[in-house]
Amino acid sequence: MKILVTGAAGFIGSRLASQLAKRGDEVVGIDNINTYYDPNLKYARLREFYGIEADAQWGMAGAIPETGNDGRTAVIFPDMPYGRIMQSTLMPNLRFVRMDIVNRDALSRLFQEEKFDKVMNLAAQAGVRYSLRNPYAYIESNVMGFMNILECCRLNNIQHLVYASSSSIYGLNDRAPFSEDDEVIQPVSIYAATKKSNELMAHAYGKLYGLKTTGLRYFTVYGPWGRPDMAPMLFASAISKGKEINVFNNGDLIRDFTYVDDIVNGTIQVIDHQPEISEKGVPAKVYNIGCSHPVKLMDFISEIEKNLGIMAKKNFMPMQQGDVYQTNADTTKLEREVGYCPSVRLPEGIARFVEWYQSDKNPLKESRV
């Protein structure tokens, strides 16, 4: 099976592409390597999971700019139909292309040339709080980019599109645990609104064109190689430096922290599971994917303190704009219909994370003092 993984230099995507290739699938990963957070972490993931050496200028030498029909400029290599392909040195069936899904022309050429069977779309502008400062980035990537993915899937007879939604879409929902059957019309961030729009767009393509789609509402993912803007990295960095950590809502928050390996394994199960056609004739499905064992924020911080051997200096603050009090996944449907079964509990997951964080594999280690 030939699979496209977008966002393939990301936290989940890099590991997912590697696991798919290890089991024998032919995998092409794409990522625009943007600067939302330190690109050195993305380059390090490419070394770890693809065996590809890259730096800030990688992919640019010998390239020429080309403006597509959408008005955006892409980096195109004269001898390639859509960009420069980097071959993994770890597995012959794993390749990588630096590409932005917002570039419609380049993405179309990739689909036409590679002839994928399935697509896993993880490419998106991430982060709830950043959406308060730069909302247009979310519309471009999460809406326009996703539209390009849908069109390429439609025009190239893709068997199954799996895409990343988010637990953020539950917004002001005060029922717990969160169920896929809950009404989700009260988002509290632009990020959440764009993720809900993805579900609506996928449903429409399923009804109009018979495109089989599955959306995954990811709950808070953590583990080695995680994003530096997320709580585990922020906390570990500040605690290690003896600096204060910001604890929002005075620590009264609950999160369904889910270890990255469980997320990747569950995602692969979904890729292999074709969605059934609903009673209304739509082959579209949405699942929660989390741990179903929500944790109090203060307990999460305590686990990091224990593994670092350092007590945190805490700066208690009010609720941050765009945040919600709790996330709590009901994963019953995913367990029953796909066989999902997360196994890594918080103490084990945090221990693995801290071990990686303190190791030489962490590319941001040198930034600590």
C-alpha positions as CSV (number, residue, x, y, z in Angstrom):
1,M,0.0,0.0,0.0
2,K,1.3,3.5,-0.9
3,I,0.5,6.2,1.7
4,L,1.1,9.9,1.8
5,V,1.7,11.4,5.2
6,T,1.5,15.1,5.5
7,G,3.0,17.0,8.4
8,A,5.6,14.3,8.3
9,A,8.3,16.2,10.1
10,G,5.9,16.8,13.0
11,F,5.6,15.2,16.4
12,I,3.1,12.5,15.3
13,G,3.8,12.5,11.6
14,S,7.5,11.6,11.8
15,R,6.9,8.6,14.0
16,L,3.8,7.5,12.0
17,A,5.7,7.6,8.7
18,S,8.5,5.5,10.1
19,Q,6.1,2.9,11.6
20,L,4.2,2.6,8.4
21,A,7.4,2.1,6.4
22,K,8.7,-0.5,9.0
23,R,5.6,-2.6,8.5
24,G,6.2,-2.6,4.7
25,D,4.1,0.2,3.3
26,E,5.6,2.6,0.7
27,V,5.5,6.0,2.4
28,V,6.0,9.5,1.1
29,G,6.1,12.2,3.8
30,I,5.7,15.9,3.1
31,D,6.2,18.9,5.4
32,N,6.8,22.6,4.8
33,I,9.2,22.9,7.8
34,N,7.7,26.2,8.9
35,T,9.0,28.2,11.8
36,Y,6.1,28.1,14.2
37,Y,8.5,26.4,16.5
38,D,12.3,25.8,16.3
39,P,12.9,24.0,13.0
40,N,15.9,22.3,14.5
41,L,13.6,19.9,16.2
42,K,12.0,19.0,12.9
43,Y,15.4,18.5,11.3
44,A,16.3,16.2,14.2
45,R,13.2,14.2,13.7
46,L,14.1,13.7,10.1
47,R,17.5,12.4,11.2
48,E,16.0,10.1,13.8
49,F,13.1,8.7,11.8
50,Y,14.2,9.0,8.2
51,G,18.0,9.0,8.4
52,I,18.0,12.3,6.5
53,E,20.5,15.1,7.3
54,A,19.0,18.6,6.9
55,D,19.6,22.1,8.0
56,A,17.9,25.5,7.6
57,Q,19.0,25.8,4.0
58,W,18.1,22.2,3.1
59,G,15.9,21.8,0.0
60,M,16.7,25.2,-1.4
61,A,20.0,24.9,-3.3
62,G,19.5,24.6,-7.0
63,A,15.8,25.4,-6.7
64,I,13.9,28.0,-8.7
65,P,10.8,29.9,-7.4
66,E,7.5,29.2,-9.2
67,T,4.2,30.9,-8.7
68,G,1.1,28.7,-8.8
69,N,-2.4,29.5,-9.8
70,D,-3.2,30.2,-6.2
71,G,-0.7,33.1,-6.2
72,R,1.7,31.4,-3.7
73,T,5.4,30.9,-4.6
74,A,6.8,27.4,-4.3
75,V,10.3,26.0,-4.5
76,I,10.4,23.8,-7.5
77,F,13.4,21.8,-8.7
78,P,13.8,21.7,-12.5
79,D,14.4,18.0,-12.7
80,M,11.4,17.1,-10.5
81,P,7.7,17.3,-11.2
82,Y,6.9,18.7,-7.7
83,G,10.0,19.2,-5.6
84,R,13.1,17.4,-4.4
85,I,12.6,14.0,-3.0
86,M,14.9,12.9,-0.1
87,Q,15.4,9.2,0.2
88,S,15.5,7.7,3.7
89,T,18.8,6.0,4.5
90,L,17.0,3.8,7.0
91,M,14.3,2.2,4.8
92,P,14.1,2.0,1.0
93,N,10.3,2.5,1.1
94,L,10.4,5.8,2.9
95,R,10.9,9.2,1.2
96,F,10.4,12.8,2.1
97,V,9.5,16.0,0.2
98,R,9.6,19.5,1.5
99,M,6.3,20.9,0.4
100,D,3.4,23.1,1.7
101,I,-0.1,21.7,1.2
102,V,-1.3,25.2,0.5
103,N,0.6,25.1,-2.8
104,R,-2.1,23.5,-4.9
105,D,-0.1,23.0,-8.1
106,A,2.8,21.3,-6.4
107,L,0.5,19.1,-4.4
108,S,-1.5,18.1,-7.5
109,R,1.7,17.1,-9.3
110,L,2.7,15.0,-6.3
111,F,-0.6,13.1,-6.3
112,Q,-0.5,12.6,-10.1
113,E,3.0,11.3,-10.2
114,E,3.0,9.1,-7.1
115,K,-0.5,7.6,-7.3
116,F,-1.2,7.1,-3.6
117,D,-3.7,4.5,-2.2
118,K,-4.3,6.3,1.1
119,V,-3.6,9.7,2.6
120,M,-3.0,10.7,6.3
121,N,-3.3,14.4,6.7
122,L,-1.5,15.7,9.8
123,A,-0.3,19.0,8.2
124,A,-1.9,22.0,10.0
125,Q,-1.1,25.2,11.8
126,A,-1.1,24.0,15.3
127,G,-1.6,25.7,18.7
128,V,-4.6,27.2,20.3
129,R,-3.0,30.3,21.8
130,Y,-1.0,31.2,18.6
131,S,-4.4,31.4,16.8
132,L,-5.2,34.5,18.9
133,R,-2.2,36.3,17.4
134,N,-2.1,35.0,13.9
135,P,-5.6,33.8,12.8
136,Y,-4.8,34.0,9.1
137,A,-2.2,31.2,9.3
138,Y,-4.9,28.9,10.4
139,I,-7.3,29.7,7.6
140,E,-4.6,29.3,5.0
141,S,-3.2,26.0,6.3
142,N,-6.1,24.3,8.0
143,V,-8.9,25.4,5.6
144,M,-7.3,26.2,2.3
145,G,-4.7,23.5,2.7
146,F,-7.2,20.9,3.7
147,M,-9.4,21.9,0.7
148,N,-6.4,21.1,-1.5
149,I,-6.0,17.7,0.1
150,L,-9.7,16.9,-0.4
151,E,-9.6,17.9,-4.1
152,C,-6.4,15.9,-4.8
153,C,-8.0,12.9,-3.1
154,R,-11.2,13.3,-5.2
155,L,-9.3,13.7,-8.5
156,N,-6.9,10.8,-7.9
157,N,-9.2,8.1,-6.6
158,I,-7.8,7.9,-3.1
159,Q,-9.2,4.9,-1.2
160,H,-9.3,6.5,2.2
161,L,-8.4,9.9,3.7
162,V,-7.6,10.0,7.4
163,Y,-7.1,13.5,8.8
164,A,-6.3,15.1,12.2
165,S,-9.1,16.8,13.9
166,S,-8.8,17.9,17.6
167,S,-10.3,17.6,21.0
168,S,-10.4,21.4,20.9
169,I,-13.6,21.4,18.9
170,Y,-15.6,20.4,22.0
171,G,-15.1,24.0,23.2
172,L,-17.6,25.0,25.8
173,N,-19.1,21.5,26.1
174,D,-19.5,20.7,29.8
175,R,-20.4,17.0,29.5
176,A,-17.7,14.5,30.4
177,P,-16.4,12.4,29.0
178,F,-16.6,13.9,25.5
179,S,-18.5,11.8,23.0
180,E,-18.5,11.9,19.2
181,D,-22.3,12.2,19.5
182,D,-22.1,15.5,21.5
183,E,-23.1,18.7,19.8
184,V,-19.9,20.7,18.9
185,I,-21.0,24.1,17.9
186,Q,-19.3,26.2,20.6
187,P,-15.5,26.5,19.7
188,V,-13.5,28.9,21.8
189,S,-10.6,29.4,19.4
190,I,-10.0,29.9,15.7
191,Y,-7.9,26.7,15.7
192,A,-10.9,24.7,17.0
193,A,-13.2,26.3,14.5
194,T,-10.9,25.3,11.6
195,K,-10.7,21.8,12.8
196,K,-14.5,21.5,13.0
197,S,-14.6,22.9,9.5
198,N,-12.4,20.1,8.3
199,E,-15.0,17.6,9.6
200,L,-17.7,19.4,7.8
201,M,-15.8,19.6,4.5
202,A,-14.8,15.9,4.7
203,H,-18.5,15.0,5.2
204,A,-19.5,17.1,2.2
205,Y,-16.9,15.4,0.0
206,G,-18.1,12.0,1.2
207,K,-21.7,12.8,0.3
208,L,-20.9,14.5,-3.0
209,Y,-18.2,12.3,-4.4
210,G,-18.1,9.1,-2.2
211,L,-14.7,10.0,-0.8
212,K,-14.1,7.8,2.3
213,T,-12.8,9.9,5.2
214,T,-12.1,9.4,8.9
215,G,-11.4,12.3,11.2
216,L,-9.4,11.7,14.4
217,R,-10.1,14.0,17.4
218,Y,-6.7,13.9,19.0
219,F,-6.5,14.6,22.7
220,T,-3.4,16.0,24.4
221,V,-0.5,14.1,23.0
222,Y,2.9,14.0,24.8
223,G,6.1,12.0,24.7
224,P,9.7,12.2,23.3
225,W,10.2,14.5,20.3
226,G,7.1,16.6,21.3
227,R,6.5,20.2,20.4
228,P,8.4,22.9,22.5
229,D,5.2,25.0,22.8
230,M,3.3,22.2,24.6
231,A,3.2,21.7,28.4
232,P,5.7,18.9,28.8
233,M,8.5,20.7,27.1
234,L,7.6,24.1,28.6
235,F,7.5,22.6,32.1
236,A,10.6,20.5,31.7
237,S,12.6,23.4,30.3
238,A,11.6,25.9,32.9
239,I,12.0,23.5,35.8
240,S,15.5,22.4,34.6
241,K,16.5,26.1,34.5
242,G,15.1,26.9,37.9
243,K,12.6,29.3,36.3
244,E,8.9,29.6,37.1
245,I,6.3,27.7,35.2
246,N,3.0,29.3,34.4
247,V,0.1,27.3,35.8
248,F,-3.2,28.4,34.4
249,N,-6.5,28.5,36.1
250,N,-4.5,28.2,39.3
251,G,-3.8,24.6,38.4
252,D,-7.4,23.6,38.3
253,L,-7.3,22.0,34.8
254,I,-7.8,18.4,33.6
255,R,-6.3,16.9,30.5
256,D,-6.6,13.6,28.7
257,F,-2.8,13.2,28.2
258,T,-2.1,10.4,25.7
259,Y,1.3,8.9,25.0
260,V,2.5,9.4,21.4
261,D,3.1,5.6,20.7
262,D,-0.6,4.9,21.6
263,I,-1.6,7.7,19.3
264,V,0.5,6.4,16.4
265,N,-0.7,2.8,16.9
266,G,-4.3,3.9,17.0
267,T,-3.9,6.0,13.9
268,I,-2.4,3.1,11.9
269,Q,-5.4,1.0,12.9
270,V,-7.7,3.7,11.6
271,I,-5.8,4.0,8.3
272,D,-6.4,0.2,7.8
273,H,-10.1,0.5,8.7
274,Q,-12.4,1.6,5.9
275,P,-15.3,3.7,7.2
276,E,-18.7,2.3,6.7
277,I,-21.4,4.1,4.8
278,S,-23.8,5.8,7.1
279,E,-27.6,5.5,7.0
280,K,-27.6,8.7,5.0
281,G,-25.2,7.3,2.4
282,V,-22.0,9.1,3.6
283,P,-18.7,7.2,4.0
284,A,-17.5,9.6,6.7
285,K,-16.5,8.8,10.3
286,V,-15.1,10.7,13.2
287,Y,-13.4,9.2,16.3
288,N,-12.0,10.4,19.6
289,I,-8.5,9.2,20.1
290,G,-7.2,9.7,23.7
291,C,-6.3,7.8,26.8
292,S,-9.7,8.0,28.6
293,H,-7.8,8.5,31.9
294,P,-7.8,12.3,32.4
295,V,-5.2,13.7,34.7
296,K,-5.2,16.8,36.9
297,L,-2.6,19.3,35.7
298,M,-1.0,19.4,39.2
299,D,-0.5,15.6,39.1
300,F,1.1,15.9,35.6
301,I,3.5,18.6,36.9
302,S,4.3,16.4,39.9
303,E,5.3,13.5,37.6
304,I,7.7,15.8,35.7
305,E,9.2,17.1,39.0
306,K,9.7,13.6,40.3
307,N,11.5,12.4,37.2
308,L,13.7,15.6,36.9
309,G,14.4,15.5,40.7
310,I,13.6,19.2,40.9
311,M,10.6,21.0,42.5
312,A,9.0,23.5,40.2
313,K,8.6,27.2,41.0
314,K,5.0,27.8,40.1
315,N,3.3,31.0,38.9
316,F,-0.4,30.5,39.4
317,M,-2.4,32.4,36.8
318,P,-6.1,32.8,35.7
319,M,-7.6,30.8,32.8
320,Q,-5.9,31.6,29.5
321,Q,-8.0,32.9,26.7
322,G,-8.9,30.1,24.3
323,D,-8.4,27.3,26.9
324,V,-11.0,24.9,28.3
325,Y,-11.3,23.5,31.8
326,Q,-11.0,19.9,30.8
327,T,-10.6,17.4,28.0
328,N,-11.8,13.9,28.6
329,A,-12.1,11.4,25.7
330,D,-14.8,8.7,25.4
331,T,-13.0,6.3,23.1
332,T,-15.6,3.6,23.2
333,K,-16.4,3.8,19.5
334,L,-12.8,3.6,18.5
335,E,-12.2,0.6,20.8
336,R,-15.3,-1.2,19.6
337,E,-15.1,-0.5,15.9
338,V,-11.3,-0.4,15.3
339,G,-9.7,-2.3,18.3
340,Y,-7.9,0.7,19.8
341,C,-6.4,0.0,23.2
342,P,-3.9,2.6,24.7
343,S,-1.5,1.0,27.1
344,V,1.0,3.6,28.3
345,R,0.0,5.2,31.6
346,L,1.3,8.6,32.7
347,P,4.1,7.6,35.1
348,E,5.7,5.4,32.4
349,G,5.1,8.0,29.6
350,I,6.6,10.9,31.6
351,A,9.6,8.8,32.6
352,R,10.3,8.1,28.9
353,F,9.8,11.7,28.0
354,V,12.2,13.0,30.7
355,E,14.8,10.4,29.7
356,W,14.7,11.7,26.1
357,Y,14.5,15.3,27.2
358,Q,17.8,15.0,29.2
359,S,19.5,13.0,26.4
360,D,21.7,14.1,23.6
361,K,18.9,13.2,21.1
362,N,17.0,16.3,22.2
363,P,18.2,19.0,19.7
364,L,17.1,21.8,22.0
365,K,19.2,20.6,24.8
366,E,21.9,23.2,24.1
367,S,19.4,26.0,24.7
368,R,19.1,25.0,28.3
369,V,21.3,26.8,30.9
